[in-house]
Amino acid sequence: MVRFLLEVGSWLLPRSRRARWREESLSLLLDVNGWRRWWYTVDLLVKVPMLAWHLHPRPAARWPSPAAVLAGMGLVLAAFAVPGAYVLSPFLGEQNTEALLLLAPFGLAVAITRHAVRRARRPVLAVPVVVFGAFGPLVGVGILAAGAAAPGWIQSATAIAGYAALAGPGVWLAANSWRAIRHRQRQRPMHAFGLIAGSAFVLTIAGLLWPVLIGGSPPLPVLVAMAMGLYAFLAAFPVWAAWTGVSQIIHSARRPRERTAGQAF
């Protein structure tokens, strides 16, 4: 009867701990007789749920990572900035709308910095990614502002450098999404949206370089390509940014962690 009760009680424990618990519990009960054996049996069975709670791995509650929260909030704000600029364009004006659309990928700054620091094998390798990927829009605006006041013979070079820096977040997004798709990582639809958004943003920036490199108004095929790239960016980037931002915040708070327990069983 005692063996049967111990067998039933051990079902609450992890499979790898049941045999040893039954062996040690039975050896303890064989040292006593009479009513003490039954009293000790009841005591052991009552304590089994508490022992099982300590031995089973449990997802421990934790605060979300501050870096993940900042990265997620930046992505969510960027997701609202793009459609917001398009909807509020009659009130913002054409120049302010274009500036907001070009600076919206700056919301990726914390996410790109976090990704570059965590993935770089050496800290030095993360520096160019952070400078041109995360802070590319600010660098590009600074270069363009400095080029406007520079002599005419270097204005073309500063414009090319400024627009290239503006395209930094788009280049990072397209390259990182393409690498994730090739490696068949999880959430492939999200990476597809990222690839479309990054490629469309780079295509739009490249179209802005036409008057600088060639001069004059772009031909109709280039204008059509720029319009298609802009609409693809407007459609894909908010979806990717909102999806990725919310995922980073939620996953950082729900990362499973096993509870440590004593080695008695």
Summary of the structure (lengths in Angstrom):
residues: 265
radius of gyration: 30.0
end to end distance: 23.1
largest distance: 104.4
contacts: 795
relative contact order: 0.12
helix: 80%
strand: 0%
